[in-house]
């Protein structure tokens, strides 16, 4: 199936800082596809939980509130949006508090079930690049192209620090490793490499080079 068919689904997984978001957006823009950042949805859910003072250390409390937020994801790769109850929360989802808290929310099965339904409804008939941690394994196991991006922890920390001016590289690297452990060991949809995914280590490549590699894979599919 070619990207030009308009029904292709590209699943892109990998840990934080591996280049998923920038690559996925670049590929979608290059091929005229829609784009979905599932991580932003989990972060938006976390923002809502924090604002409504849900006890994130209590999975049952998180589960009980999982159906309450109204979430909306814009799929334009050049201007993706994420809203909660009609409010743009693009800045709030990147706060330090949200980053510290999102793994606790994302590990709750009821949250993942709610967002899985939303994600699959957005994917619909295809024509989309979807990025996250369980896209190829859970959200879209029948995706036409599956990509798994990684990078060494030092490179990931450097990239993330560049995005968050003033952040400490060592602290950022430690936090990324902490999130890796949580994401890889959680019971619900853990971070894993799908058997049929193409694994790309982005450490030695520029963003443009990674985008070129993925675009070529999609066009060959």
Secondary structure, DSSP 8 states (H G I E B T S, - for coil): --GGGS--EEEEEE-TTSSHHHHHHHHHHHHT-EEEEHHHHHHHHHHHHHHTT--TT-HHHHHHHTTTS-EEE---TTS--EEETTEE-TTGGGSHHHHHHHHHHHT-HHHHHHHHHHHHHHHTT--EEEEESSIIIIITTT-SEEEEEE--HHHHHHHHHHHSTT--HHHHHHHHHHHHHHHHH-SSS-----TT-EEEE-TTS-HHHHHHHHHHHHHH-
